[in-house]
Amino acid sequence: MQDKMKTEAIVADASAAPVERQFAPVYRVLTDAIAARAFPGCAFGVLADGKVVLQDAIGRSTYDSDSFAVTAESIYDVASITKVVATTAAAMLLVQRGVLDLDTPLGELLPGFVVGRSSGERARSVAIRHLLGHNSGLPGYVELFRTATTPDGLLRASLQLPIETEPGTRTAYSDPGFILLGKALEVLMRESLATWTEREVFGPLQLTATGFNPARSARPFIPPTEEDASLRYRRIQGEVQDENAWALKGVAGHAGVFSNVPDLLRFAGAILGGKSDENGSAPSQPLFSKATVKQFAVRQGPEGSSRSLGWDTPSEKSSAGRYFSANSIGHLGYTGCSLWIDLDGKIAVILLTNRTWPDRKSQLIRDVRPAFHDSVRGALKSIYE
């Protein structure tokens, strides 16, 4: 009710700032989504031309009336957005620094991927590029945690997965592929993905709320993702929801990062190559070169795939809606989060939710995402025209 009142107040208040009034349709989409129980609350933000033009939140952490109200600073489990803000970002910097060759065979970094395989030739053909492009031939999602309950056991299970098709011939969005990618990058880094990204990505960008395994003291203020009745038998709050990442002690190439809207806007600002302003949208010197961003934004194939290197790109009926340019990159998170960056329009849009609360049944987020992005782009068009 309070969220609906907030939306109506923005629409009705003639004294409201023009930007607030222009974004009223965005609030309406999200308020309606909460009313439909797509998610109990959300945080969201928009970066345009190097400036944060919208940063807010509505709703609560759960559907209980006594749960806390979320804010723009609320930290969420961003699930597979980990693939871009941590793993792909690390790969981008390693390539940029000349440490990583994308055509390096995975088996050179992780010999266990090749040794003892009957499909040895296929395994030797899988390169880092294939893992980033989700066309390695590895399966999409496997409940490795059912039998592998330790990090070493889960890595061994990942290394032994079948290569179902010739590398480069089929796109299959693969969590195991990114688990292996994260481990391969750790070989080059000579330290854990969590430690390296904290020092080389999150630290330089001043992403103070972003990282793996939030401190226990912060957990009560993180919206929970579900009431787990099948594995951990407890409320999942402040620990990674993804079970394979949980078996890896919360640090994995495919999931495990927690973040908030201000941090993700800063990250997006760095991808866009912006300079710092009073909103702190990006560091004074861009972390990622334009050439690196351009290289990683190119679709990898086979024909028809929307996947670039680590990132997704808009496709027909995209979650980004109708108005992001073809030269856009982004990613979704299973928990109900999304990050889309229009490289041509110099626009970034963040939406963070816990749509999996209290269980994973609701799929309403699929309709909310494009409607949300369309309303944002419509508001931006009215502001800047």
DRENDO-1510 file (C-alpha; in Angstrom, 1 decimal, always signed):
<recs>
REC; n; res; u; v; w
REC; 1; MET; +0.0; +0.0; +0.0 .
REC; 2; GLN; +2.8; +2.4; +0.9 .
REC; 3; ASP; +4.5; +1.7; -2.5 .
REC; 4; LYS; +1.3; +2.4; -4.3 .
REC; 5; MET; +0.9; +5.7; -2.4 .
REC; 6; LYS; +4.5; +6.6; -3.3 .
REC; 7; THR; +3.8; +6.0; -7.0 .
REC; 8; GLU; +0.6; +8.0; -6.9 .
REC; 9; ALA; +2.3; +10.8; -5.0 .
REC; 10; ILE; +5.0; +11.1; -7.7 .
REC; 11; VAL; +2.4; +11.3; -10.4 .
REC; 12; ALA; +0.1; +13.8; -8.6 .
REC; 13; ASP; +2.7; +16.1; -7.0 .
REC; 14; ALA; +3.0; +19.1; -9.3 .
REC; 15; SER; +6.0; +20.3; -7.2 .
REC; 16; ALA; +7.9; +17.0; -7.7 .
REC; 17; ALA; +11.2; +17.2; -9.6 .
REC; 18; PRO; +10.7; +16.8; -13.3 .
REC; 19; VAL; +12.9; +13.7; -13.3 .
REC; 20; GLU; +10.8; +12.0; -10.6 .
REC; 21; ARG; +7.6; +12.7; -12.6 .
REC; 22; GLN; +9.1; +11.4; -15.8 .
REC; 23; PHE; +10.0; +8.1; -14.0 .
REC; 24; ALA; +6.5; +7.6; -12.6 .
REC; 25; PRO; +5.7; +4.8; -15.2 .
REC; 26; VAL; +8.7; +2.9; -13.8 .
REC; 27; TYR; +7.4; +3.1; -10.3 .
REC; 28; ARG; +4.0; +2.0; -11.6 .
REC; 29; VAL; +5.4; -1.1; -13.3 .
REC; 30; LEU; +7.3; -2.1; -10.1 .
REC; 31; THR; +4.5; -1.4; -7.8 .
REC; 32; ASP; +2.1; -3.5; -9.9 .
REC; 33; ALA; +4.7; -6.3; -9.9 .
REC; 34; ILE; +4.9; -6.3; -6.1 .
REC; 35; ALA; +1.1; -6.3; -5.9 .
REC; 36; ALA; +1.1; -9.4; -8.2 .
REC; 37; ARG; +3.7; -11.0; -5.9 .
REC; 38; ALA; +6.4; -11.1; -8.6 .
REC; 39; PHE; +8.7; -10.2; -5.7 .
REC; 40; PRO; +8.3; -8.6; -2.3 .
REC; 41; GLY; +10.5; -5.6; -3.0 .
REC; 42; CYS; +13.1; -4.3; -5.4 .
REC; 43; ALA; +16.0; -1.8; -5.7 .
REC; 44; PHE; +16.7; -0.2; -9.1 .
REC; 45; GLY; +18.9; +2.4; -10.7 .
REC; 46; VAL; +19.6; +4.1; -14.0 .
REC; 47; LEU; +22.9; +5.6; -15.3 .
REC; 48; ALA; +22.6; +7.9; -18.3 .
REC; 49; ASP; +25.4; +9.8; -20.0 .
REC; 50; GLY; +27.7; +9.3; -17.0 .
REC; 51; LYS; +25.2; +10.5; -14.3 .
REC; 52; VAL; +23.0; +8.5; -12.0 .
REC; 53; VAL; +19.5; +9.8; -12.8 .
REC; 54; LEU; +17.5; +7.3; -10.8 .
REC; 55; GLN; +18.3; +5.3; -7.7 .
REC; 56; ASP; +15.6; +4.0; -5.4 .
REC; 57; ALA; +13.7; +1.1; -4.0 .
REC; 58; ILE; +10.2; +0.0; -3.1 .
REC; 59; GLY; +8.7; -2.9; -1.2 .
REC; 60; ARG; +10.0; -5.1; +1.6 .
REC; 61; SER; +12.5; -7.9; +2.1 .
REC; 62; THR; +9.6; -10.5; +2.4 .
REC; 63; TYR; +5.9; -10.5; +2.2 .
REC; 64; ASP; +5.6; -10.3; +6.0 .
REC; 65; SER; +4.4; -6.9; +7.2 .
REC; 66; ASP; +7.1; -6.7; +9.8 .
REC; 67; SER; +10.0; -7.4; +7.4 .
REC; 68; PHE; +12.3; -4.5; +6.7 .
REC; 69; ALA; +11.8; -2.1; +3.8 .
REC; 70; VAL; +14.4; -2.3; +1.2 .
REC; 71; THR; +16.5; +0.7; +0.1 .
REC; 72; ALA; +18.7; +1.5; -2.9 .
REC; 73; GLU; +21.6; +0.4; -0.7 .
REC; 74; SER; +20.2; -3.0; +0.1 .
REC; 75; ILE; +22.5; -5.8; -0.7 .
REC; 76; TYR; +21.1; -8.7; -2.8 .
REC; 77; ASP; +22.3; -12.1; -3.9 .
REC; 78; VAL; +22.9; -11.2; -7.6 .
REC; 79; ALA; +23.3; -14.9; -8.6 .
REC; 80; SER; +24.5; -15.2; -12.2 .
REC; 81; ILE; +25.4; -11.5; -12.5 .
REC; 82; THR; +28.5; -12.9; -10.8 .
REC; 83; LYS; +29.4; -14.2; -14.3 .
REC; 84; VAL; +30.0; -10.6; -15.5 .
REC; 85; VAL; +30.9; -8.5; -12.5 .
REC; 86; ALA; +33.5; -11.0; -11.2 .
REC; 87; THR; +34.4; -13.8; -13.7 .
REC; 88; THR; +34.1; -12.0; -17.0 .
REC; 89; ALA; +35.5; -8.8; -15.5 .
REC; 90; ALA; +38.5; -10.7; -14.4 .
REC; 91; ALA; +38.9; -12.3; -17.8 .
REC; 92; MET; +38.6; -8.8; -19.4 .
REC; 93; LEU; +41.4; -7.4; -17.3 .
REC; 94; LEU; +43.7; -10.5; -17.7 .
REC; 95; VAL; +43.3; -10.2; -21.5 .
REC; 96; GLN; +43.8; -6.5; -21.4 .
REC; 97; ARG; +47.1; -7.0; -19.4 .
REC; 98; GLY; +48.3; -9.7; -21.8 .
REC; 99; VAL; +48.1; -12.5; -19.2 .
REC; 100; LEU; +45.2; -14.4; -20.8 .
REC; 101; ASP; +44.9; -15.7; -24.4 .
REC; 102; LEU; +41.2; -16.5; -25.0 .
REC; 103; ASP; +42.3; -19.4; -27.3 .
REC; 104; THR; +44.2; -21.1; -24.5 .
REC; 105; PRO; +42.8; -24.7; -24.2 .
REC; 106; LEU; +41.1; -25.3; -20.9 .
REC; 107; GLY; +43.2; -28.5; -20.5 .
REC; 108; GLU; +46.4; -26.4; -20.3 .
REC; 109; LEU; +45.2; -24.7; -17.2 .
REC; 110; LEU; +43.2; -27.6; -15.7 .
REC; 111; PRO; +44.8; -30.8; -17.0 .
REC; 112; GLY; +42.1; -32.9; -15.2 .
REC; 113; PHE; +39.7; -31.8; -17.9 .
REC; 114; VAL; +41.5; -33.8; -20.5 .
REC; 115; VAL; +43.3; -36.7; -18.6 .
REC; 116; GLY; +41.4; -40.0; -18.6 .
REC; 117; ARG; +38.6; -38.9; -21.0 .
REC; 118; SER; +37.3; -41.1; -23.8 .
REC; 119; SER; +36.4; -37.9; -25.6 .
REC; 120; GLY; +39.9; -36.5; -25.3 .
REC; 121; GLU; +40.0; -34.8; -28.7 .
REC; 122; ARG; +36.9; -32.8; -27.9 .
REC; 123; ALA; +38.2; -31.9; -24.5 .
REC; 124; ARG; +41.5; -30.7; -25.9 .
REC; 125; SER; +39.5; -28.4; -28.3 .
REC; 126; VAL; +37.7; -26.6; -25.5 .
REC; 127; ALA; +39.2; -23.1; -25.1 .
REC; 128; ILE; +38.6; -20.3; -22.6 .
REC; 129; ARG; +36.7; -18.5; -25.4 .
REC; 130; HIS; +34.2; -21.4; -25.6 .
REC; 131; LEU; +33.5; -21.2; -21.8 .
REC; 132; LEU; +32.9; -17.4; -22.0 .
REC; 133; GLY; +30.6; -17.9; -25.1 .
REC; 134; HIS; +28.7; -20.8; -23.6 .
REC; 135; ASN; +29.4; -22.9; -26.6 .
REC; 136; SER; +31.9; -25.4; -25.1 .
REC; 137; GLY; +29.7; -28.4; -25.5 .
REC; 138; LEU; +29.3; -28.8; -21.7 .
REC; 139; PRO; +25.8; -29.3; -20.3 .
REC; 140; GLY; +23.8; -26.4; -19.0 .
REC; 141; TYR; +22.9; -27.1; -15.4 .
REC; 142; VAL; +23.8; -30.1; -13.4 .
REC; 143; GLU; +23.0; -30.7; -9.7 .
REC; 144; LEU; +26.6; -31.5; -8.9 .
REC; 145; PHE; +25.9; -30.7; -5.2 .
REC; 146; ARG; +23.8; -33.9; -4.9 .
REC; 147; THR; +26.9; -36.1; -4.8 .
REC; 148; ALA; +29.8; -33.6; -4.5 .
REC; 149; THR; +29.6; -31.9; -1.1 .
REC; 150; THR; +33.1; -30.4; -0.9 .
REC; 151; PRO; +34.8; -27.8; -3.2 .
REC; 152; ASP; +37.4; -30.4; -4.3 .
REC; 153; GLY; +34.7; -32.9; -5.0 .
REC; 154; LEU; +32.5; -30.5; -7.0 .
REC; 155; LEU; +35.5; -29.4; -9.1 .
REC; 156; ARG; +36.3; -33.0; -9.9 .
REC; 157; ALA; +32.7; -33.6; -10.9 .
REC; 158; SER; +32.8; -30.6; -13.1 .
REC; 159; LEU; +36.0; -31.7; -14.8 .
REC; 160; GLN; +34.4; -35.1; -15.6 .
REC; 161; LEU; +31.2; -33.8; -17.2 .
REC; 162; PRO; +30.5; -35.0; -20.7 .
REC; 163; ILE; +31.2; -32.7; -23.7 .
REC; 164; GLU; +28.0; -33.2; -25.5 .
REC; 165; THR; +28.8; -31.5; -28.8 .
REC; 166; GLU; +31.8; -30.2; -30.7 .
REC; 167; PRO; +33.0; -27.0; -29.1 .
REC; 168; GLY; +31.7; -23.9; -31.0 .
REC; 169; THR; +28.8; -25.7; -32.6 .
REC; 170; ARG; +26.0; -25.3; -30.1 .
REC; 171; THR; +25.1; -22.7; -27.5 .
REC; 172; ALA; +24.0; -24.0; -24.1 .
REC; 173; TYR; +24.1; -21.5; -21.2 .
REC; 174; SER; +26.4; -23.5; -18.9 .
REC; 175; ASP; +26.9; -23.0; -15.1 .
REC; 176; PRO; +29.5; -25.8; -15.1 .
REC; 177; GLY; +31.4; -24.0; -17.9 .
REC; 178; PHE; +31.7; -20.9; -15.7 .
REC; 179; ILE; +32.6; -23.0; -12.6 .
REC; 180; LEU; +35.5; -24.3; -14.7 .
REC; 181; LEU; +36.3; -20.9; -16.1 .
REC; 182; GLY; +36.6; -19.5; -12.6 .
REC; 183; LYS; +39.0; -22.2; -11.6 .
REC; 184; ALA; +41.0; -21.8; -14.7 .
REC; 185; LEU; +41.4; -18.0; -14.1 .
REC; 186; GLU; +42.5; -18.8; -10.5 .
REC; 187; VAL; +45.4; -20.8; -11.9 .
REC; 188; LEU; +46.5; -17.6; -13.8 .
REC; 189; MET; +45.8; -15.4; -10.8 .
REC; 190; ARG; +47.5; -17.7; -8.4 .
REC; 191; GLU; +44.9; -16.9; -5.8 .
REC; 192; SER; +41.1; -17.2; -5.3 .
REC; 193; LEU; +38.6; -15.4; -7.5 .
REC; 194; ALA; +37.2; -13.7; -4.4 .
REC; 195; THR; +40.6; -12.3; -3.3 .
REC; 196; TRP; +41.7; -11.2; -6.8 .
REC; 197; THR; +38.4; -9.5; -7.8 .
REC; 198; GLU; +38.3; -7.7; -4.4 .
REC; 199; ARG; +41.7; -6.2; -5.1 .
REC; 200; GLU; +41.6; -5.7; -8.9 .
REC; 201; VAL; +38.0; -5.0; -9.6 .
REC; 202; PHE; +35.8; -4.1; -6.6 .
REC; 203; GLY; +38.5; -2.1; -4.8 .
REC; 204; PRO; +39.6; +0.1; -7.7 .
REC; 205; LEU; +35.9; +0.8; -8.5 .
REC; 206; GLN; +35.1; +1.5; -4.9 .
REC; 207; LEU; +32.4; -1.2; -4.8 .
REC; 208; THR; +32.2; -1.2; -1.0 .
REC; 209; ALA; +29.1; -3.5; -0.8 .
REC; 210; THR; +30.2; -6.0; -3.4 .
REC; 211; GLY; +31.8; -9.4; -2.9 .
REC; 212; PHE; +31.5; -13.0; -2.0 .
REC; 213; ASN; +30.3; -14.3; +1.4 .
REC; 214; PRO; +28.9; -11.3; +3.1 .
REC; 215; ALA; +29.9; -10.8; +6.8 .
REC; 216; ARG; +27.6; -12.5; +9.3 .
REC; 217; SER; +26.8; -9.1; +10.8 .
REC; 218; ALA; +25.4; -8.0; +7.4 .
REC; 219; ARG; +23.2; -11.0; +6.8 .
REC; 220; PRO; +20.1; -9.8; +8.7 .
REC; 221; PHE; +19.9; -6.8; +6.4 .
REC; 222; ILE; +20.0; -8.8; +3.1 .
REC; 223; PRO; +16.7; -9.8; +1.6 .
REC; 224; PRO; +16.4; -13.6; +1.9 .
REC; 225; THR; +16.1; -15.7; -1.3 .
REC; 226; GLU; +14.1; -18.7; -0.1 .
REC; 227; GLU; +12.9; -21.0; +2.6 .
REC; 228; ASP; +15.0; -24.1; +1.7 .
REC; 229; ALA; +13.0; -27.2; +2.4 .
REC; 230; SER; +15.1; -29.7; +0.4 .
REC; 231; LEU; +18.8; -29.3; +1.1 .
REC; 232; ARG; +19.9; -26.8; +3.9 .
REC; 233; TYR; +16.5; -26.8; +5.6 .
REC; 234; ARG; +16.7; -23.1; +6.7 .
REC; 235; ARG; +16.0; -19.6; +5.5 .
REC; 236; ILE; +18.7; -18.7; +2.9 .
REC; 237; GLN; +19.7; -15.1; +3.9 .
REC; 238; GLY; +23.0; -13.6; +3.3 .
REC; 239; GLU; +24.5; -16.8; +1.9 .
REC; 240; VAL; +24.5; -17.8; -1.7 .
REC; 241; GLN; +21.2; -19.5; -2.9 .
REC; 242; ASP; +22.8; -21.5; -5.7 .
REC; 243; GLU; +23.6; -24.9; -4.3 .
REC; 244; ASN; +26.6; -25.6; -6.5 .
REC; 245; ALA; +28.1; -22.3; -5.4 .
REC; 246; TRP; +27.3; -23.1; -1.8 .
REC; 247; ALA; +29.1; -26.4; -2.1 .
REC; 248; LEU; +32.1; -24.4; -3.3 .
REC; 249; LYS; +32.0; -22.4; +0.0 .
REC; 250; GLY; +30.3; -19.4; -1.6 .
REC; 251; VAL; +33.0; -18.6; -4.1 .
REC; 252; ALA; +32.4; -19.7; -7.7 .
REC; 253; GLY; +32.7; -18.5; -11.3 .
REC; 254; HIS; +29.0; -18.7; -11.9 .
REC; 255; ALA; +27.4; -17.4; -8.7 .
REC; 256; GLY; +28.1; -16.1; -5.3 .
REC; 257; VAL; +28.5; -12.3; -5.5 .
REC; 258; PHE; +26.3; -10.0; -3.4 .
REC; 259; SER; +25.9; -6.4; -4.4 .
REC; 260; ASN; +23.7; -3.3; -4.4 .
REC; 261; VAL; +22.4; -0.7; -6.9 .
REC; 262; PRO; +25.1; +2.0; -6.3 .
REC; 263; ASP; +27.9; -0.5; -6.7 .
REC; 264; LEU; +26.5; -2.0; -9.9 .
REC; 265; LEU; +26.0; +1.5; -11.4 .
REC; 266; ARG; +29.6; +2.2; -10.7 .
REC; 267; PHE; +30.6; -1.0; -12.4 .
REC; 268; ALA; +28.4; -0.2; -15.4 .
REC; 269; GLY; +30.0; +3.2; -15.5 .
REC; 270; ALA; +33.4; +1.6; -15.7 .
REC; 271; ILE; +32.2; -0.6; -18.6 .
REC; 272; LEU; +31.0; +2.6; -20.3 .
REC; 273; GLY; +34.4; +4.2; -19.7 .
REC; 274; GLY; +33.0; +7.2; -17.8 .
REC; 275; LYS; +34.9; +9.5; -15.5 .
REC; 276; SER; +34.0; +10.2; -11.9 .
REC; 277; ASP; +31.5; +12.9; -11.1 .
REC; 278; GLU; +29.7; +13.9; -7.9 .
REC; 279; ASN; +27.6; +10.7; -8.2 .
REC; 280; GLY; +30.7; +8.6; -8.4 .
REC; 281; SER; +29.6; +6.7; -11.5 .
REC; 282; ALA; +33.1; +5.5; -12.4 .
REC; 283; PRO; +36.7; +5.9; -11.3 .
REC; 284; SER; +38.9; +8.8; -12.7 .
REC; 285; GLN; +40.6; +6.4; -15.0 .
REC; 286; PRO; +38.5; +3.7; -16.8 .
REC; 287; LEU; +39.3; +0.2; -15.6 .
REC; 288; PHE; +38.4; -1.4; -18.9 .
REC; 289; SER; +39.7; -0.1; -22.2 .
REC; 290; LYS; +37.2; +0.6; -25.0 .
REC; 291; ALA; +39.0; -2.0; -27.1 .
REC; 292; THR; +38.5; -4.7; -24.4 .
REC; 293; VAL; +34.8; -3.8; -24.0 .
REC; 294; LYS; +34.3; -3.9; -27.7 .
REC; 295; GLN; +36.1; -7.3; -28.0 .
REC; 296; PHE; +34.0; -8.9; -25.2 .
REC; 297; ALA; +30.7; -7.5; -26.7 .
REC; 298; VAL; +31.0; -9.4; -30.0 .
REC; 299; ARG; +28.6; -12.3; -30.4 .
REC; 300; GLN; +30.4; -15.6; -30.5 .
REC; 301; GLY; +28.2; -17.9; -32.4 .
REC; 302; PRO; +27.0; -20.3; -33.7 .
REC; 303; GLU; +24.6; -18.2; -35.8 .
REC; 304; GLY; +21.5; -17.3; -33.8 .
REC; 305; SER; +23.3; -17.2; -30.4 .
REC; 306; SER; +22.9; -14.0; -28.4 .
REC; 307; ARG; +26.0; -14.8; -26.3 .
REC; 308; SER; +29.1; -12.7; -26.5 .
REC; 309; LEU; +32.2; -13.2; -24.3 .
REC; 310; GLY; +30.7; -13.7; -20.9 .
REC; 311; TRP; +27.9; -11.3; -21.6 .
REC; 312; ASP; +24.5; -11.6; -23.2 .
REC; 313; THR; +23.2; -9.3; -25.9 .
REC; 314; PRO; +19.6; -8.3; -26.8 .
REC; 315; SER; +17.6; -10.9; -28.8 .
REC; 316; GLU; +14.0; -11.2; -29.9 .
REC; 317; LYS; +11.7; -10.8; -26.8 .
REC; 318; SER; +14.8; -9.8; -24.8 .
REC; 319; SER; +14.5; -9.1; -21.0 .
REC; 320; ALA; +16.0; -5.7; -21.9 .
REC; 321; GLY; +12.8; -4.8; -23.7 .
REC; 322; ARG; +12.4; -3.2; -27.1 .
REC; 323; TYR; +14.7; -0.1; -26.9 .
REC; 324; PHE; +18.2; -1.3; -26.1 .
REC; 325; SER; +20.4; -1.1; -29.1 .
REC; 326; ALA; +22.0; -4.1; -30.8 .
REC; 327; ASN; +25.3; -2.8; -29.3 .
REC; 328; SER; +24.2; -3.6; -25.7 .
REC; 329; ILE; +25.4; -6.1; -23.2 .
REC; 330; GLY; +23.9; -7.5; -20.0 .
REC; 331; HIS; +23.1; -10.4; -17.8 .
REC; 332; LEU; +20.4; -11.8; -15.6 .
REC; 333; GLY; +20.5; -13.4; -12.2 .
REC; 334; TYR; +18.3; -16.4; -11.2 .
REC; 335; THR; +17.2; -14.6; -8.0 .
REC; 336; GLY; +15.5; -11.9; -10.1 .
REC; 337; CYS; +18.3; -9.4; -10.7 .
REC; 338; SER; +19.4; -7.9; -14.0 .
REC; 339; LEU; +22.0; -5.6; -15.4 .
REC; 340; TRP; +21.8; -4.1; -19.0 .
REC; 341; ILE; +24.2; -1.6; -20.5 .
REC; 342; ASP; +23.6; +0.1; -23.9 .
REC; 343; LEU; +27.0; +0.9; -25.2 .
REC; 344; ASP; +25.7; +3.2; -27.9 .
REC; 345; GLY; +23.2; +5.0; -25.8 .
REC; 346; LYS; +25.6; +5.2; -22.8 .
REC; 347; ILE; +22.8; +4.0; -20.5 .
REC; 348; ALA; +22.8; +1.3; -17.8 .
REC; 349; VAL; +19.8; -0.1; -15.9 .
REC; 350; ILE; +19.9; -2.2; -12.7 .
REC; 351; LEU; +17.0; -4.1; -11.2 .
REC; 352; LEU; +17.6; -6.2; -8.0 .
REC; 353; THR; +14.9; -8.4; -6.5 .
REC; 354; ASN; +14.5; -11.6; -4.6 .
REC; 355; ARG; +11.8; -13.1; -6.8 .
REC; 356; THR; +12.6; -16.6; -5.5 .
REC; 357; TRP; +11.1; -15.7; -2.1 .
REC; 358; PRO; +9.7; -17.8; -0.5 .
REC; 359; ASP; +10.2; -20.5; -3.1 .
REC; 360; ARG; +11.2; -20.6; -6.8 .
REC; 361; LYS; +7.8; -21.1; -8.3 .
REC; 362; SER; +6.9; -17.6; -9.6 .
REC; 363; GLN; +8.0; -16.7; -13.1 .
REC; 364; LEU; +6.3; -13.3; -13.2 .
REC; 365; ILE; +9.7; -11.7; -13.4 .
REC; 366; ARG; +9.8; -12.7; -17.1 .
REC; 367; ASP; +7.1; -10.2; -17.9 .
REC; 368; VAL; +8.3; -7.6; -15.4 .
REC; 369; ARG; +11.8; -7.2; -16.8 .
REC; 370; PRO; +11.0; -6.1; -20.4 .
REC; 371; ALA; +8.1; -3.8; -19.1 .
REC; 372; PHE; +10.5; -2.3; -16.6 .
REC; 373; HIS; +13.2; -1.6; -19.1 .
REC; 374; ASP; +10.7; -0.2; -21.7 .
REC; 375; SER; +9.4; +2.2; -19.0 .
REC; 376; VAL; +12.9; +3.3; -18.2 .
REC; 377; ARG; +13.8; +4.0; -21.8 .
REC; 378; GLY; +10.5; +5.8; -22.3 .
REC; 379; ALA; +11.2; +8.0; -19.3 .
REC; 380; LEU; +14.8; +8.7; -20.5 .
REC; 381; LYS; +13.5; +9.6; -24.0 .
REC; 382; SER; +11.0; +12.1; -22.5 .
REC; 383; ILE; +13.7; +13.7; -20.3 .
REC; 384; TYR; +16.4; +14.1; -22.9 .
REC; 385; GLU; +14.3; +15.0; -26.0 .
</recs>
